[in-house]
Amino acid sequence: MGALVETLHFQHVAPTAPDTLGCRPYTTTDPFIIGECPHVYFAANQPAFDSRLVRGSDGQATRAILVPDFGRTQTCVLVNLATLDCQPVSFGGFT
């Protein structure tokens, strides 16, 4: 969660690209820069669910979410876009 929140504060989705993360080189613009504060910011295929509401310096709010690996945990995440509340939903019995 810490790394996800820090990339939000840095306003850059891939701060180490292209040095340690393979990507195409861009000469005029950087497509990984976050131009506007998102309402929801997530990373998928994580070991477990986690969520944090992050407040910006201008009062904006972003819900940062770690979405668990569904194949391993049988869990997805529901997000209420009006309130930015979220909760995990688990489907038991699938193997």
Secondary structure as UniProt FT lines:
FT   HELIX           2..10
FT   TURN            15..20
FT   TURN            31..32
FT   STRAND          40..46
FT   STRAND          50..55
FT   TURN            57..58
FT   STRAND          61..68
FT   HELIX           70..73
FT   STRAND          75..79
FT   TURN            81..83
FT   STRAND          86..90
FT   TURN            92..93
//
